[in-house]
Amino acid sequence: MRHKLSLHHRKQAGMTLLELIIACAILLILASAAMPLARYTVKRQKEAELRRELREMRDAIDRYKDAADRNLIRVEVGSEGYPPDLGTLVKGVDMVSQAGAGIAGATTPGQPIAPSAGFGGGFGLGQSPGGLNAGGQSAGQTFGQNSTSGQDLIRHVRFLRRIPVDPMTGHADWGMRSVQDDPDTTSWGGKNVFDVFSLSSGTALDGTKYGDW
């Protein structure tokens, strides 16, 4: 009787070891199948982030260009109205115009520019020392009754919060092209920033190169 019980226990132990080996084999198969899927998911997320960062920087360049075309900011001759570098988009520029008050990205309140004084101790043309001009208006009425409706505004505008990190390289370094550069060049001329691209030499899931995005 004791011999039969011992044999029964050995059989149970053997079955338990066999089940454990089978379970481990199944887990290894599932893990090996899940790893490519996990890598695919991570790569797809990075690609979506890269597209978002490129779109954000290109949008900032376009808004800078739009402000320059509207003569709201001073630009260097030959820049064609594009920013000199990406750092300028982060540091921001001063806009001097009433229209500058409506530019998206303004970070400081508008400050009115004081009207320049005329000859004779600060009296404007046609204004008498008594504070009235030839038409009977006071000095405040001459300058728009001390309102900012007729005055320029100074606003400091930032077009980018920061230079984003390229998810493919892990660095905040980007390839840049100026208006004067060839469309397919990878060397920046340094005169202005017309476009940006990734410095990664990797290939996307759709077969395209990240540097061509």
Sequence and secondary structure as in RCSB ss.txt:
>XXXX:A:sequence
MRHKLSLHHRKQAGMTLLELIIACAILLILASAAMPLARYTVKRQKEAELRRELREMRDAIDRYKDAADRNLIRV
EVGSEGYPPDLGTLVKGVDMVSQAGAGIAGATTPGQPIAPSAGFGGGFGLGQSPGGLNAGGQSAGQTFGQNSTSG
QDLIRHVRFLRRIPVDPMTGHADWGMRSVQDDPDTTSWGGKNVFDVFSLSSGTALDGTKYGDW
>XXXX:A:secstr
 HHHHHHHHHHHHHHHHHHHHHHHHHHHHHHHHHHHHHHHHHHHHHHHHHHHHHHHHHHHHHHHHHHHHTTSS  
 TTSTT  SSHHHHHH EEEESSGGGG TTB S  EE      HHHH  TTB TTSBBTTS BHHHHTTTT STT
S EEEEE S SS    TTTSSS  EEE TTS TT SS  SS  SEEE     B TTS BGGG 
